Amino acid sequence: MAILQALERKRVAVRILNLGMDTQTLTGKLMLTALGGVAQFEREMMLERQRKASPKRSRPANTSVENQSLQSDASMFWGLRLRAALR
C-alpha cells in the first residue's frame, strides 16, 4: 500500500488489466483497499499458525534432514497439483 500511496502523491494511477481495476476511480480504490485488507489478514493468520506450531515441531529421531526436505517438496508439489485441479 505504501507504494501505491507514493504513486498517488506523484499523481500516477494504477490499472490492473486482468482484474479490470483502476485506482483513478472510487470503485477501483475500494477494491484495492479490500484486497489489501484480505492479503494482510491472510498474512497475519499464516504467522499466527506458524507461531502456534513452532513449539510442537521436533524432528523424529529416525528422520534425517534430507528426508524431511524431500517430504516437504513432495507435499508442496501435491498441494500445487490439488490447487490446479480445483481451478
Gaussian input, Z-matrix of N, CA and C with variables (Angstrom, degrees):
# hf/3-21g

backbone

0 1
 N
 C     1     B1
 C     2     B2     1     A1
 N     3     B3     2     A2     1     D1
 C     4     B4     3     A3     2     D2
 C     5     B5     4     A4     3     D3
 N     6     B6     5     A5     4     D4
 C     7     B7     6     A6     5     D5
 C     8     B8     7     A7     6     D6
 N     9     B9     8     A8     7     D7
 C    10    B10     9     A9     8     D8
 C    11    B11    10    A10     9     D9
 N    12    B12    11    A11    10    D10
 C    13    B13    12    A12    11    D11
 C    14    B14    13    A13    12    D12
 N    15    B15    14    A14    13    D13
 C    16    B16    15    A15    14    D14
 C    17    B17    16    A16    15    D15
 N    18    B18    17    A17    16    D16
 C    19    B19    18    A18    17    D17
 C    20    B20    19    A19    18    D18
 N    21    B21    20    A20    19    D19
 C    22    B22    21    A21    20    D20
 C    23    B23    22    A22    21    D21
 N    24    B24    23    A23    22    D22
 C    25    B25    24    A24    23    D23
 C    26    B26    25    A25    24    D24
 N    27    B27    26    A26    25    D25
 C    28    B28    27    A27    26    D26
 C    29    B29    28    A28    27    D27
 N    30    B30    29    A29    28    D28
 C    31    B31    30    A30    29    D29
 C    32    B32    31    A31    30    D30
 N    33    B33    32    A32    31    D31
 C    34    B34    33    A33    32    D32
 C    35    B35    34    A34    33    D33
 N    36    B36    35    A35    34    D34
 C    37    B37    36    A36    35    D35
 C    38    B38    37    A37    36    D36
 N    39    B39    38    A38    37    D37
 C    40    B40    39    A39    38    D38
 C    41    B41    40    A40    39    D39
 N    42    B42    41    A41    40    D40
 C    43    B43    42    A42    41    D41
 C    44    B44    43    A43    42    D42
 N    45    B45    44    A44    43    D43
 C    46    B46    45    A45    44    D44
 C    47    B47    46    A46    45    D45
 N    48    B48    47    A47    46    D46
 C    49    B49    48    A48    47    D47
 C    50    B50    49    A49    48    D48
 N    51    B51    50    A50    49    D49
 C    52    B52    51    A51    50    D50
 C    53    B53    52    A52    51    D51
 N    54    B54    53    A53    52    D52
 C    55    B55    54    A54    53    D53
 C    56    B56    55    A55    54    D54
 N    57    B57    56    A56    55    D55
 C    58    B58    57    A57    56    D56
 C    59    B59    58    A58    57    D57
 N    60    B60    59    A59    58    D58
 C    61    B61    60    A60    59    D59
 C    62    B62    61    A61    60    D60
 N    63    B63    62    A62    61    D61
 C    64    B64    63    A63    62    D62
 C    65    B65    64    A64    63    D63
 N    66    B66    65    A65    64    D64
 C    67    B67    66    A66    65    D65
 C    68    B68    67    A67    66    D66
 N    69    B69    68    A68    67    D67
 C    70    B70    69    A69    68    D68
 C    71    B71    70    A70    69    D69
 N    72    B72    71    A71    70    D70
 C    73    B73    72    A72    71    D71
 C    74    B74    73    A73    72    D72
 N    75    B75    74    A74    73    D73
 C    76    B76    75    A75    74    D74
 C    77    B77    76    A76    75    D75
 N    78    B78    77    A77    76    D76
 C    79    B79    78    A78    77    D77
 C    80    B80    79    A79    78    D78
 N    81    B81    80    A80    79    D79
 C    82    B82    81    A81    80    D80
 C    83    B83    82    A82    81    D81
 N    84    B84    83    A83    82    D82
 C    85    B85    84    A84    83    D83
 C    86    B86    85    A85    84    D84
 N    87    B87    86    A86    85    D85
 C    88    B88    87    A87    86    D86
 C    89    B89    88    A88    87    D87
 N    90    B90    89    A89    88    D88
 C    91    B91    90    A90    89    D89
 C    92    B92    91    A91    90    D90
 N    93    B93    92    A92    91    D91
 C    94    B94    93    A93    92    D92
 C    95    B95    94    A94    93    D93
 N    96    B96    95    A95    94    D94
 C    97    B97    96    A96    95    D95
 C    98    B98    97    A97    96    D96
 N    99    B99    98    A98    97    D97
 C   100   B100    99    A99    98    D98
 C   101   B101   100   A100    99    D99
 N   102   B102   101   A101   100   D100
 C   103   B103   102   A102   101   D101
 C   104   B104   103   A103   102   D102
 N   105   B105   104   A104   103   D103
 C   106   B106   105   A105   104   D104
 C   107   B107   106   A106   105   D105
 N   108   B108   107   A107   106   D106
 C   109   B109   108   A108   107   D107
 C   110   B110   109   A109   108   D108
 N   111   B111   110   A110   109   D109
 C   112   B112   111   A111   110   D110
 C   113   B113   112   A112   111   D111
 N   114   B114   113   A113   112   D112
 C   115   B115   114   A114   113   D113
 C   116   B116   115   A115   114   D114
 N   117   B117   116   A116   115   D115
 C   118   B118   117   A117   116   D116
 C   119   B119   118   A118   117   D117
 N   120   B120   119   A119   118   D118
 C   121   B121   120   A120   119   D119
 C   122   B122   121   A121   120   D120
 N   123   B123   122   A122   121   D121
 C   124   B124   123   A123   122   D122
 C   125   B125   124   A124   123   D123
 N   126   B126   125   A125   124   D124
 C   127   B127   126   A126   125   D125
 C   128   B128   127   A127   126   D126
 N   129   B129   128   A128   127   D127
 C   130   B130   129   A129   128   D128
 C   131   B131   130   A130   129   D129
 N   132   B132   131   A131   130   D130
 C   133   B133   132   A132   131   D131
 C   134   B134   133   A133   132   D132
 N   135   B135   134   A134   133   D133
 C   136   B136   135   A135   134   D134
 C   137   B137   136   A136   135   D135
 N   138   B138   137   A137   136   D136
 C   139   B139   138   A138   137   D137
 C   140   B140   139   A139   138   D138
 N   141   B141   140   A140   139   D139
 C   142   B142   141   A141   140   D140
 C   143   B143   142   A142   141   D141
 N   144   B144   143   A143   142   D142
 C   145   B145   144   A144   143   D143
 C   146   B146   145   A145   144   D144
 N   147   B147   146   A146   145   D145
 C   148   B148   147   A147   146   D146
 C   149   B149   148   A148   147   D147
 N   150   B150   149   A149   148   D148
 C   151   B151   150   A150   149   D149
 C   152   B152   151   A151   150   D150
 N   153   B153   152   A152   151   D151
 C   154   B154   153   A153   152   D152
 C   155   B155   154   A154   153   D153
 N   156   B156   155   A155   154   D154
 C   157   B157   156   A156   155   D155
 C   158   B158   157   A157   156   D156
 N   159   B159   158   A158   157   D157
 C   160   B160   159   A159   158   D158
 C   161   B161   160   A160   159   D159
 N   162   B162   161   A161   160   D160
 C   163   B163   162   A162   161   D161
 C   164   B164   163   A163   162   D162
 N   165   B165   164   A164   163   D163
 C   166   B166   165   A165   164   D164
 C   167   B167   166   A166   165   D165
 N   168   B168   167   A167   166   D166
 C   169   B169   168   A168   167   D167
 C   170   B170   169   A169   168   D168
 N   171   B171   170   A170   169   D169
 C   172   B172   171   A171   170   D170
 C   173   B173   172   A172   171   D171
 N   174   B174   173   A173   172   D172
 C   175   B175   174   A174   173   D173
 C   176   B176   175   A175   174   D174
 N   177   B177   176   A176   175   D175
 C   178   B178   177   A177   176   D176
 C   179   B179   178   A178   177   D177
 N   180   B180   179   A179   178   D178
 C   181   B181   180   A180   179   D179
 C   182   B182   181   A181   180   D180
 N   183   B183   182   A182   181   D181
 C   184   B184   183   A183   182   D182
 C   185   B185   184   A184   183   D183
 N   186   B186   185   A185   184   D184
 C   187   B187   186   A186   185   D185
 C   188   B188   187   A187   186   D186
 N   189   B189   188   A188   187   D187
 C   190   B190   189   A189   188   D188
 C   191   B191   190   A190   189   D189
 N   192   B192   191   A191   190   D190
 C   193   B193   192   A192   191   D191
 C   194   B194   193   A193   192   D192
 N   195   B195   194   A194   193   D193
 C   196   B196   195   A195   194   D194
 C   197   B197   196   A196   195   D195
 N   198   B198   197   A197   196   D196
 C   199   B199   198   A198   197   D197
 C   200   B200   199   A199   198   D198
 N   201   B201   200   A200   199   D199
 C   202   B202   201   A201   200   D200
 C   203   B203   202   A202   201   D201
 N   204   B204   203   A203   202   D202
 C   205   B205   204   A204   203   D203
 C   206   B206   205   A205   204   D204
 N   207   B207   206   A206   205   D205
 C   208   B208   207   A207   206   D206
 C   209   B209   208   A208   207   D207
 N   210   B210   209   A209   208   D208
 C   211   B211   210   A210   209   D209
 C   212   B212   211   A211   210   D210
 N   213   B213   212   A212   211   D211
 C   214   B214   213   A213   212   D212
 C   215   B215   214   A214   213   D213
 N   216   B216   215   A215   214   D214
 C   217   B217   216   A216   215   D215
 C   218   B218   217   A217   216   D216
 N   219   B219   218   A218   217   D217
 C   220   B220   219   A219   218   D218
 C   221   B221   220   A220   219   D219
 N   222   B222   221   A221   220   D220
 C   223   B223   222   A222   221   D221
 C   224   B224   223   A223   222   D222
 N   225   B225   224   A224   223   D223
 C   226   B226   225   A225   224   D224
 C   227   B227   226   A226   225   D225
 N   228   B228   227   A227   226   D226
 C   229   B229   228   A228   227   D227
 C   230   B230   229   A229   228   D228
 N   231   B231   230   A230   229   D229
 C   232   B232   231   A231   230   D230
 C   233   B233   232   A232   231   D231
 N   234   B234   233   A233   232   D232
 C   235   B235   234   A234   233   D233
 C   236   B236   235   A235   234   D234
 N   237   B237   236   A236   235   D235
 C   238   B238   237   A237   236   D236
 C   239   B239   238   A238   237   D237
 N   240   B240   239   A239   238   D238
 C   241   B241   240   A240   239   D239
 C   242   B242   241   A241   240   D240
 N   243   B243   242   A242   241   D241
 C   244   B244   243   A243   242   D242
 C   245   B245   244   A244   243   D243
 N   246   B246   245   A245   244   D244
 C   247   B247   246   A246   245   D245
 C   248   B248   247   A247   246   D246
 N   249   B249   248   A248   247   D247
 C   250   B250   249   A249   248   D248
 C   251   B251   250   A250   249   D249
 N   252   B252   251   A251   250   D250
 C   253   B253   252   A252   251   D251
 C   254   B254   253   A253   252   D252
 N   255   B255   254   A254   253   D253
 C   256   B256   255   A255   254   D254
 C   257   B257   256   A256   255   D255
 N   258   B258   257   A257   256   D256
 C   259   B259   258   A258   257   D257
 C   260   B260   259   A259   258   D258

   B1=1.4349
   B2=1.5292
   B3=1.3281
   B4=1.4617
   B5=1.5220
   B6=1.3206
   B7=1.4714
   B8=1.5262
   B9=1.3233
   B10=1.4633
   B11=1.5237
   B12=1.3244
   B13=1.4621
   B14=1.5208
   B15=1.3192
   B16=1.4704
   B17=1.5274
   B18=1.3289
   B19=1.4648
   B20=1.5265
   B21=1.3191
   B22=1.4695
   B23=1.5206
   B24=1.3386
   B25=1.4646
   B26=1.5214
   B27=1.3275
   B28=1.4671
   B29=1.5243
   B30=1.3455
   B31=1.4709
   B32=1.5287
   B33=1.3244
   B34=1.4588
   B35=1.5174
   B36=1.3171
   B37=1.4672
   B38=1.5234
   B39=1.3222
   B40=1.4557
   B41=1.5247
   B42=1.3117
   B43=1.4581
   B44=1.5144
   B45=1.3219
   B46=1.4574
   B47=1.5168
   B48=1.3225
   B49=1.4579
   B50=1.5225
   B51=1.3381
   B52=1.4654
   B53=1.5291
   B54=1.3390
   B55=1.4623
   B56=1.5231
   B57=1.3271
   B58=1.4599
   B59=1.5187
   B60=1.3145
   B61=1.4552
   B62=1.5165
   B63=1.3195
   B64=1.4567
   B65=1.5170
   B66=1.3353
   B67=1.4562
   B68=1.5233
   B69=1.3168
   B70=1.4589
   B71=1.5258
   B72=1.3322
   B73=1.4582
   B74=1.5261
   B75=1.3297
   B76=1.4610
   B77=1.5193
   B78=1.3226
   B79=1.4642
   B80=1.5237
   B81=1.3150
   B82=1.4634
   B83=1.5181
   B84=1.3409
   B85=1.4668
   B86=1.5259
   B87=1.3402
   B88=1.4613
   B89=1.5237
   B90=1.3329
   B91=1.4610
   B92=1.5304
   B93=1.3088
   B94=1.4611
   B95=1.5277
   B96=1.3207
   B97=1.4595
   B98=1.5250
   B99=1.3429
   B100=1.4677
   B101=1.5270
   B102=1.3239
   B103=1.4658
   B104=1.5275
   B105=1.3162
   B106=1.4610
   B107=1.5204
   B108=1.3401
   B109=1.4565
   B110=1.5171
   B111=1.3248
   B112=1.4675
   B113=1.5341
   B114=1.3288
   B115=1.4713
   B116=1.5265
   B117=1.3269
   B118=1.4601
   B119=1.5298
   B120=1.3274
   B121=1.4601
   B122=1.5215
   B123=1.3375
   B124=1.4654
   B125=1.5254
   B126=1.3138
   B127=1.4653
   B128=1.5281
   B129=1.3408
   B130=1.4562
   B131=1.5276
   B132=1.3254
   B133=1.4633
   B134=1.5342
   B135=1.3299
   B136=1.4532
   B137=1.5334
   B138=1.3290
   B139=1.4623
   B140=1.5244
   B141=1.3257
   B142=1.4652
   B143=1.5261
   B144=1.3372
   B145=1.4670
   B146=1.5245
   B147=1.3222
   B148=1.4636
   B149=1.5219
   B150=1.3435
   B151=1.4693
   B152=1.5210
   B153=1.3273
   B154=1.4638
   B155=1.5266
   B156=1.3230
   B157=1.4609
   B158=1.5244
   B159=1.3116
   B160=1.4616
   B161=1.5297
   B162=1.3473
   B163=1.4642
   B164=1.5257
   B165=1.3086
   B166=1.4581
   B167=1.5244
   B168=1.3181
   B169=1.4642
   B170=1.5112
   B171=1.3081
   B172=1.4586
   B173=1.5139
   B174=1.3031
   B175=1.4617
   B176=1.5226
   B177=1.3204
   B178=1.4690
   B179=1.5247
   B180=1.3251
   B181=1.4680
   B182=1.5170
   B183=1.3184
   B184=1.4671
   B185=1.5320
   B186=1.3256
   B187=1.4596
   B188=1.5184
   B189=1.3167
   B190=1.4565
   B191=1.5247
   B192=1.3103
   B193=1.4670
   B194=1.5249
   B195=1.3343
   B196=1.4642
   B197=1.5220
   B198=1.3243
   B199=1.4536
   B200=1.5253
   B201=1.3341
   B202=1.4630
   B203=1.5147
   B204=1.3457
   B205=1.4620
   B206=1.5237
   B207=1.3344
   B208=1.4661
   B209=1.5170
   B210=1.3233
   B211=1.4556
   B212=1.5178
   B213=1.3436
   B214=1.4577
   B215=1.5246
   B216=1.3548
   B217=1.4635
   B218=1.5225
   B219=1.3142
   B220=1.4614
   B221=1.5215
   B222=1.3275
   B223=1.4610
   B224=1.5178
   B225=1.3455
   B226=1.4536
   B227=1.5292
   B228=1.3392
   B229=1.4609
   B230=1.5172
   B231=1.3336
   B232=1.4656
   B233=1.5140
   B234=1.3350
   B235=1.4674
   B236=1.5108
   B237=1.3309
   B238=1.4715
   B239=1.5133
   B240=1.3370
   B241=1.4593
   B242=1.5358
   B243=1.3278
   B244=1.4593
   B245=1.5143
   B246=1.3373
   B247=1.4685
   B248=1.5257
   B249=1.3377
   B250=1.4619
   B251=1.5310
   B252=1.3066
   B253=1.4697
   B254=1.5182
   B255=1.3318
   B256=1.4601
   B257=1.5224
   B258=1.3046
   B259=1.4798
   B260=1.4965
   A1=110.66
   A2=116.61
   A3=119.74
   A4=110.97
   A5=116.18
   A6=120.18
   A7=109.73
   A8=116.30
   A9=119.82
   A10=111.40
   A11=117.80
   A12=120.41
   A13=110.83
   A14=116.96
   A15=120.37
   A16=110.28
   A17=116.40
   A18=119.53
   A19=111.05
   A20=117.14
   A21=120.42
   A22=111.15
   A23=116.29
   A24=119.75
   A25=111.30
   A26=116.30
   A27=120.68
   A28=111.84
   A29=115.56
   A30=123.38
   A31=112.50
   A32=114.93
   A33=121.79
   A34=107.59
   A35=117.12
   A36=121.49
   A37=108.85
   A38=115.11
   A39=120.83
   A40=107.91
   A41=116.09
   A42=121.65
   A43=108.35
   A44=115.54
   A45=121.12
   A46=105.82
   A47=115.89
   A48=121.33
   A49=113.53
   A50=117.81
   A51=118.47
   A52=112.40
   A53=118.44
   A54=121.89
   A55=112.21
   A56=116.12
   A57=119.88
   A58=111.94
   A59=117.45
   A60=122.01
   A61=110.25
   A62=115.89
   A63=122.16
   A64=108.19
   A65=117.86
   A66=120.59
   A67=113.12
   A68=118.13
   A69=119.92
   A70=111.18
   A71=117.44
   A72=120.90
   A73=110.03
   A74=115.96
   A75=120.26
   A76=111.32
   A77=116.71
   A78=120.69
   A79=110.52
   A80=117.34
   A81=121.26
   A82=112.08
   A83=116.23
   A84=120.01
   A85=110.85
   A86=115.96
   A87=119.67
   A88=111.08
   A89=116.94
   A90=121.08
   A91=111.04
   A92=116.64
   A93=120.35
   A94=111.00
   A95=116.81
   A96=120.95
   A97=110.63
   A98=116.68
   A99=120.62
   A100=110.87
   A101=117.09
   A102=120.38
   A103=111.12
   A104=116.84
   A105=120.58
   A106=111.45
   A107=117.09
   A108=121.18
   A109=112.13
   A110=116.26
   A111=120.69
   A112=110.23
   A113=116.53
   A114=120.18
   A115=110.86
   A116=117.18
   A117=120.57
   A118=110.41
   A119=117.27
   A120=121.53
   A121=111.07
   A122=117.00
   A123=121.09
   A124=111.09
   A125=116.48
   A126=121.17
   A127=110.75
   A128=116.44
   A129=120.27
   A130=111.61
   A131=117.62
   A132=120.86
   A133=110.55
   A134=116.59
   A135=120.82
   A136=110.71
   A137=116.43
   A138=120.27
   A139=111.34
   A140=116.59
   A141=120.16
   A142=111.29
   A143=116.49
   A144=119.80
   A145=110.96
   A146=116.87
   A147=120.48
   A148=110.90
   A149=116.92
   A150=120.20
   A151=110.85
   A152=116.95
   A153=119.97
   A154=111.62
   A155=117.47
   A156=121.41
   A157=112.79
   A158=119.23
   A159=120.13
   A160=114.20
   A161=123.23
   A162=118.50
   A163=112.49
   A164=117.50
   A165=121.43
   A166=112.33
   A167=115.99
   A168=119.63
   A169=110.89
   A170=115.10
   A171=120.77
   A172=106.33
   A173=115.08
   A174=120.24
   A175=110.05
   A176=117.72
   A177=119.31
   A178=110.31
   A179=116.09
   A180=121.26
   A181=112.67
   A182=118.88
   A183=120.42
   A184=112.91
   A185=118.54
   A186=121.41
   A187=109.79
   A188=116.68
   A189=120.20
   A190=109.67
   A191=116.38
   A192=121.82
   A193=110.13
   A194=118.04
   A195=121.10
   A196=110.45
   A197=117.15
   A198=121.55
   A199=110.51
   A200=117.35
   A201=120.69
   A202=111.19
   A203=117.73
   A204=119.51
   A205=110.43
   A206=117.17
   A207=119.38
   A208=110.69
   A209=116.89
   A210=120.15
   A211=110.94
   A212=118.18
   A213=120.10
   A214=110.79
   A215=117.48
   A216=120.25
   A217=110.48
   A218=116.74
   A219=120.55
   A220=110.63
   A221=117.34
   A222=119.04
   A223=110.71
   A224=118.18
   A225=120.65
   A226=110.05
   A227=117.18
   A228=121.27
   A229=110.41
   A230=117.08
   A231=119.95
   A232=111.57
   A233=117.25
   A234=119.81
   A235=111.02
   A236=116.77
   A237=120.77
   A238=110.83
   A239=116.72
   A240=120.33
   A241=110.36
   A242=116.07
   A243=120.70
   A244=110.50
   A245=117.02
   A246=120.38
   A247=110.48
   A248=116.42
   A249=119.90
   A250=110.50
   A251=116.96
   A252=120.55
   A253=111.29
   A254=117.39
   A255=120.66
   A256=112.62
   A257=117.14
   A258=119.88
   A259=111.98
   D1=-30.63
   D2=179.88
   D3=-63.63
   D4=-36.46
   D5=178.98
   D6=-64.61
   D7=-43.62
   D8=-179.99
   D9=-66.16
   D10=-37.18
   D11=177.34
   D12=-65.59
   D13=-39.31
   D14=177.43
   D15=-64.42
   D16=-39.20
   D17=178.03
   D18=-67.62
   D19=-37.88
   D20=178.12
   D21=-61.84
   D22=-40.91
   D23=178.39
   D24=-60.67
   D25=-29.39
   D26=178.46
   D27=-92.87
   D28=9.16
   D29=178.62
   D30=60.43
   D31=43.22
   D32=176.68
   D33=-109.50
   D34=131.90
   D35=177.50
   D36=-102.00
   D37=151.26
   D38=179.42
   D39=-111.85
   D40=131.08
   D41=175.06
   D42=-118.60
   D43=122.45
   D44=177.15
   D45=-102.77
   D46=102.77
   D47=-169.06
   D48=-65.69
   D49=-43.16
   D50=-175.89
   D51=-71.74
   D52=-16.14
   D53=175.62
   D54=-103.18
   D55=-9.68
   D56=-177.83
   D57=66.83
   D58=34.87
   D59=-176.46
   D60=-108.20
   D61=135.06
   D62=179.30
   D63=-132.30
   D64=122.09
   D65=-176.45
   D66=-76.50
   D67=-0.65
   D68=174.33
   D69=-79.34
   D70=-21.29
   D71=-178.49
   D72=-96.68
   D73=155.65
   D74=177.85
   D75=-64.02
   D76=-38.62
   D77=179.16
   D78=-64.76
   D79=-41.70
   D80=178.07
   D81=-62.49
   D82=-41.10
   D83=177.69
   D84=-64.91
   D85=-40.94
   D86=178.29
   D87=-62.41
   D88=-46.54
   D89=-179.59
   D90=-62.25
   D91=-42.34
   D92=-179.80
   D93=-64.59
   D94=-40.76
   D95=178.02
   D96=-65.18
   D97=-42.05
   D98=179.11
   D99=-63.98
   D100=-44.73
   D101=178.76
   D102=-63.90
   D103=-38.50
   D104=177.27
   D105=-63.68
   D106=-39.56
   D107=177.52
   D108=-64.43
   D109=-42.34
   D110=178.38
   D111=-64.50
   D112=-42.18
   D113=179.26
   D114=-62.86
   D115=-41.31
   D116=178.76
   D117=-65.61
   D118=-41.59
   D119=177.89
   D120=-60.29
   D121=-46.61
   D122=179.47
   D123=-61.19
   D124=-41.86
   D125=-179.87
   D126=-62.30
   D127=-45.60
   D128=-179.35
   D129=-67.33
   D130=-36.54
   D131=176.89
   D132=-64.36
   D133=-41.74
   D134=178.86
   D135=-62.33
   D136=-44.66
   D137=179.44
   D138=-64.12
   D139=-38.70
   D140=178.34
   D141=-64.26
   D142=-43.00
   D143=177.78
   D144=-62.79
   D145=-38.97
   D146=178.76
   D147=-64.80
   D148=-41.78
   D149=179.68
   D150=-64.25
   D151=-39.34
   D152=179.99
   D153=-69.59
   D154=-33.86
   D155=-175.96
   D156=-83.34
   D157=-25.62
   D158=-171.62
   D159=-63.14
   D160=-37.86
   D161=177.13
   D162=-68.04
   D163=-26.58
   D164=-178.89
   D165=-78.05
   D166=-17.32
   D167=-175.82
   D168=-74.69
   D169=125.17
   D170=169.43
   D171=-155.42
   D172=140.83
   D173=-176.74
   D174=-77.99
   D175=129.07
   D176=174.87
   D177=-59.71
   D178=149.74
   D179=-174.56
   D180=-60.74
   D181=-32.31
   D182=-175.80
   D183=-93.64
   D184=9.72
   D185=-178.90
   D186=-108.43
   D187=125.25
   D188=178.86
   D189=-86.06
   D190=162.95
   D191=179.03
   D192=-62.46
   D193=-41.02
   D194=179.88
   D195=-62.73
   D196=-41.90
   D197=179.53
   D198=-62.60
   D199=-39.13
   D200=178.71
   D201=-64.42
   D202=-41.81
   D203=-179.01
   D204=-67.08
   D205=-36.06
   D206=176.22
   D207=-65.33
   D208=-39.53
   D209=178.55
   D210=-64.49
   D211=-41.96
   D212=-179.22
   D213=-68.99
   D214=-36.47
   D215=176.59
   D216=-63.12
   D217=-42.35
   D218=-179.30
   D219=-66.57
   D220=-43.17
   D221=-179.50
   D222=-66.47
   D223=-36.43
   D224=176.66
   D225=-64.76
   D226=-42.09
   D227=179.49
   D228=-60.31
   D229=-48.01
   D230=-178.65
   D231=-69.09
   D232=-31.54
   D233=175.56
   D234=-64.73
   D235=-42.11
   D236=178.04
   D237=-66.43
   D238=-39.30
   D239=178.33
   D240=-63.31
   D241=-40.30
   D242=179.97
   D243=-64.97
   D244=-43.66
   D245=179.38
   D246=-62.57
   D247=-40.54
   D248=179.74
   D249=-65.82
   D250=-37.99
   D251=-179.41
   D252=-69.29
   D253=-30.37
   D254=-178.32
   D255=-77.87
   D256=-15.57
   D257=-178.29
   D258=-72.74

